[in-house]
Amino acid sequence: MGMDDRIKELVAVGASITANCQPCLRYHTDKALEFGANLGEIAEAIEMGKGVRKGAAAEMDDFSSSLKDVGSASAGT
């Protein structure tokens, strides 16, 4: 038993937020509503996407800072 279309579209809503894709968000929000999602579920999917995006951005900031430090150290050798 797989996910139904409503759940798939809610996942896509969250993924659209994480990908910073406004056209994707519009499309998948409309599709989620079409498949029976309510506004509360869509809002929850959006918040989940924001949380993932925030965590990924923090990890990337840490990672890129470590590369910057490596580049500075190797420039002096």
C-alpha positions in Angstrom: 0.0 0.0 0.0 1.7 3.2 -1.2 1.0 6.8 -0.4 -2.1 8.3 -1.8 -2.0 11.4 -4.1 -2.9 13.8 -1.2 0.1 12.6 0.8 2.4 12.7 -2.2 1.4 16.3 -2.9 1.9 17.3 0.7 5.4 15.9 0.5 5.9 17.8 -2.7 4.8 21.0 -1.0 7.5 20.6 1.7 10.1 19.7 -1.0 9.1 22.8 -3.0 9.9 25.0 0.1 13.2 23.2 0.6 14.1 23.7 -3.0 13.1 27.4 -2.9 10.9 26.8 -6.0 7.9 29.2 -6.0 6.3 27.8 -9.2 6.6 24.3 -7.7 4.9 25.4 -4.5 2.0 27.0 -6.3 1.5 23.8 -8.4 1.8 21.3 -5.6 -0.4 23.4 -3.3 -3.1 23.5 -5.9 -2.7 19.7 -6.5 -2.8 19.0 -2.8 -6.1 20.9 -2.4 -7.4 19.1 -5.5 -6.6 15.7 -3.8 -8.4 16.7 -0.6 -5.7 18.2 1.6 -6.8 21.0 3.9 -5.1 24.4 4.5 -3.8 23.2 7.9 -2.1 20.2 6.3 -0.5 22.4 3.7 0.6 24.9 6.3 2.2 21.9 8.3 4.0 20.7 5.1 5.3 24.2 4.5 6.6 24.4 8.1 8.3 21.0 7.7 10.0 22.2 4.5 11.2 25.3 6.2 12.6 23.3 9.0 14.5 21.0 6.6 15.7 24.0 4.6 16.9 25.8 7.7 18.8 22.7 9.0 20.4 22.2 5.6 21.4 25.8 5.3 23.0 25.8 8.7 24.9 22.6 7.8 26.1 24.2 4.5 27.2 27.4 6.3 29.3 25.3 8.7 30.7 23.2 5.9 31.5 26.2 3.7 33.2 28.0 6.7 35.4 25.0 7.2 36.5 25.1 3.6 37.2 28.8 3.8 39.5 28.1 6.7 41.3 25.3 4.8 41.8 27.6 1.9 43.3 30.3 4.1 45.6 27.8 5.8 46.9 26.4 2.5 47.4 29.9 1.0 50.0 30.6 3.7 52.1 27.5 3.0 
